[in-house]
Amino acid sequence: MANDPASRRRRRLTGIAQAYRDSQEVMSGALSLAVLIGGGYWLDMKFGTQPLFILSGLVLGCLTAAVALRQLLVRLDNRSRKSKTTETSHSQRDSPA
C-alpha cells in the first residue's frame, strides 16, 4: 500500500513542505542579518556614531542568523536520523529470516 499514487503524492508534498520550511529559515537568518546591519547604519547616520551601531547590528545579526541556522541543522539531523531508523526497520521487516 505504500506505493499507491495517494501515498506517493503525500510524500512528495511533504518533501516540498519541508524544503519550503528549510528555505524559509535560511532566508529569515539572512534577512535578520540585513535588517540589523541596515538599522545600525541608519542609526549611525542619524546620531553620527559611525561604527558603533553598524558593529552592534552585525553582532546581533550574526547571532540571530546562527540561531536560525542551528535550528535548521538540528531539525535536519533529527529528520535524517528518523529516516535512517525507518529505513532500517523496513529493511529488517522485508528481509527473509
Buried (B, 14 or more C-beta within 10 A) or exposed (E): EEEEEEEEEEEEEEEEEEEEEBEEBEEBBBBBBEBBBEBBBEBBEEEEEEEEBBEBBBEBBBEBBEEBBEEBEEBEEEEEEEEEEEEEEEEEEEEEE
